[in-house]
Amino acid sequence: MRPVEDDDVPLILQWQNSPDVWWSMDYERPFSAGDVRADIERSRREGHPLLVTVEGRPVGRIGLTGFEPRDRACSVSLYIGEPDSRGRGYACDALMTMLAYAFDRLDLYLVHVRTLAANDRAIRLFERCGFVPEAELRDRSWKDGRWIDHVEMSVTRDEFATVRERWGRETERPA
C-alpha cells in the first residue's frame, strides 16, 4: 500500500465511475476529476487514504476516516478497482494490514464499516477479517428501482487479535 498521490486522480476517477465499483460502494452520481481531487484532500485532512498495490501497480483504494478520538474508533472503506485483481485476496491482505495499523499504531479500539446488504462479497471479506454484523438498516439506498438495505459491521481490537493469530498460522509458509 502507498499514500494516494495527486497523479492518481485519473485512475481513481476511472475506478469510481466503473459500474461494479459504483454499485457496490453505493455512490450517488458519477464523479468528475474535481470530485476525486476534493475527496482526496478531505481524506488527507480527516484520515489515511491509501492505494492498494500489487508489485507496485495500483489496484484499489483503502482508507480510515471518521475518527472518533474519545471512543478510539473510526470507519474503513475499501474497493478493488481493477477488475482483473478482484477475487485474488488483495482486499483481504490490505484490510488486515490496515486493521493492524489502526489497532497497533493508532491505538484504536474499534473499526466499523457500512456496506450494502446485497454486497455478499464485501460482507464475507469483512467477516473473514473479524468484523461482526451489528445491524441491518432497512431501505437505506434506492438502487436499480428498489430499496436496498445496509449492514453495519465492526471489529474490536480483541476480535482482530484473534483473527490475526489465525491469519498468521494460515499464511505461514514452510522454509
C-alpha positions in Angstrom: 0.0 0.0 0.0 1.1 3.6 -0.5 -0.4 7.0 0.0 -2.7 8.4 -2.6 -0.9 10.9 -4.8 -2.3 13.8 -6.9 -1.2 11.9 -10.1 -3.6 9.0 -9.1 -6.7 11.1 -9.8 -7.3 9.8 -13.4 -7.0 6.2 -12.2 -9.3 6.7 -9.2 -11.8 8.5 -11.4 -11.8 5.5 -13.7 -12.3 3.1 -10.9 -15.0 5.1 -9.1 -17.0 5.5 -12.3 -16.9 1.8 -13.2 -20.3 0.2 -12.8 -19.0 -2.5 -10.4 -17.4 -0.1 -8.0 -20.2 2.5 -8.5 -22.9 0.0 -7.4 -21.0 -1.7 -4.6 -19.7 1.5 -3.0 -23.2 3.0 -3.2 -22.2 6.2 -4.9 -25.0 8.6 -5.7 -23.8 10.0 -9.0 -20.9 9.9 -11.5 -17.6 11.5 -10.3 -15.7 14.3 -12.0 -11.9 14.7 -11.6 -12.7 17.7 -9.3 -14.8 15.4 -7.1 -12.0 12.9 -6.8 -9.5 15.7 -6.0 -11.8 17.1 -3.3 -12.3 13.6 -1.9 -8.6 13.0 -1.7 -8.0 16.3 0.0 -10.8 15.7 2.5 -9.4 12.2 3.1 -5.9 13.5 3.8 -7.3 16.0 6.3 -9.6 13.6 8.1 -7.9 10.2 7.7 -5.5 8.0 6.0 -6.2 7.4 2.2 -4.0 4.7 0.6 -3.9 2.8 -2.6 -3.7 -0.9 -2.6 -0.8 -2.0 -4.8 0.4 -5.3 -6.1 4.1 -5.4 -7.2 3.9 -1.5 -7.4 0.8 -1.5 -9.5 -2.3 0.3 -8.0 -5.3 -2.0 -8.0 -7.6 -0.4 -5.4 -8.2 2.1 -2.6 -8.4 1.8 1.2 -8.7 4.3 3.9 -9.5 5.1 7.5 -11.8 8.1 8.2 -14.5 9.3 10.6 -12.2 9.2 13.6 -13.9 9.3 17.0 -11.0 10.2 19.4 -12.9 9.8 22.6 -14.2 6.3 21.7 -10.9 5.3 19.8 -12.9 4.3 16.8 -13.0 5.1 13.0 -14.5 3.7 9.8 -12.8 1.9 7.0 -13.5 2.0 3.3 -12.1 -0.3 0.6 -12.6 -1.3 -3.0 -10.5 -3.1 -5.6 -10.9 -1.0 -8.8 -9.0 -3.2 -11.2 -11.4 -6.0 -12.4 -8.5 -8.5 -13.0 -7.4 -8.0 -9.4 -10.7 -8.9 -7.7 -11.0 -12.3 -6.0 -7.3 -12.7 -5.6 -7.0 -11.9 -1.9 -5.6 -8.4 -2.3 -8.6 -6.8 -0.5 -8.2 -9.2 2.5 -4.4 -8.5 2.7 -4.9 -4.8 2.5 -7.7 -4.8 5.1 -5.7 -7.0 7.5 -2.7 -4.6 7.1 -4.9 -1.5 7.6 -6.5 -3.0 10.7 -3.1 -3.9 12.2 -2.1 -0.2 11.6 -5.4 1.0 13.2 -5.0 -1.1 16.3 -1.2 -1.2 16.8 -0.1 2.2 15.6 -3.2 4.4 16.1 -4.3 2.6 19.3 -7.9 2.3 18.2 -10.4 0.1 20.0 -12.9 -0.4 17.2 -13.2 -0.1 13.4 -16.5 -0.1 11.7 -17.9 -0.2 8.2 -21.2 0.1 6.4 -21.9 -1.8 3.2 -24.9 -2.8 1.1 -26.7 -5.9 2.4 -26.7 -7.1 -1.2 -22.9 -6.9 -1.4 -22.2 -10.5 -0.3 -18.6 -10.4 -1.4 -17.8 -7.4 0.8 -19.7 -8.9 3.8 -17.7 -12.2 3.5 -14.4 -10.2 3.3 -15.2 -8.2 6.4 -16.3 -11.3 8.3 -13.1 -13.1 7.3 -11.1 -10.1 8.8 -13.0 -10.3 12.1 -15.9 -7.9 11.5 -19.2 -8.8 13.2 -22.6 -7.7 11.8 -24.2 -5.2 14.2 -27.3 -4.1 12.5 -29.2 -4.2 9.2 -30.5 -0.8 8.3 -33.7 -1.1 6.2 -34.3 0.7 2.9 -31.2 2.9 3.0 -30.4 3.2 -0.7 -32.6 3.5 -3.8 -30.8 1.4 -6.5 -32.0 -0.3 -9.6 -35.6 0.7 -8.9 -35.8 -0.8 -5.4 -34.7 -0.1 -1.9 -31.5 -1.8 -0.7 -30.6 -2.4 3.0 -27.3 -1.6 4.5 -25.3 -3.7 7.0 -23.3 -2.0 9.8 -20.3 -4.1 10.9 -17.4 -3.7 13.3 -14.3 -5.3 14.7 -12.7 -4.6 18.1 -9.1 -4.8 19.0 -9.5 -8.2 20.8 -11.6 -9.7 17.9 -8.9 -8.6 15.4 -6.1 -10.1 17.6 -7.9 -13.5 17.4 -8.3 -13.2 13.6 -4.7 -12.0 13.2 -3.3 -15.0 15.1 -5.3 -17.4 12.9 -4.3 -15.4 9.8 -0.7 -15.7 10.7 -1.0 -19.5 11.0 -2.8 -19.8 7.7 -0.2 -17.6 5.8 2.9 -19.1 7.3 5.0 -20.8 4.6 7.4 -23.6 5.3 11.1 -22.5 5.0 
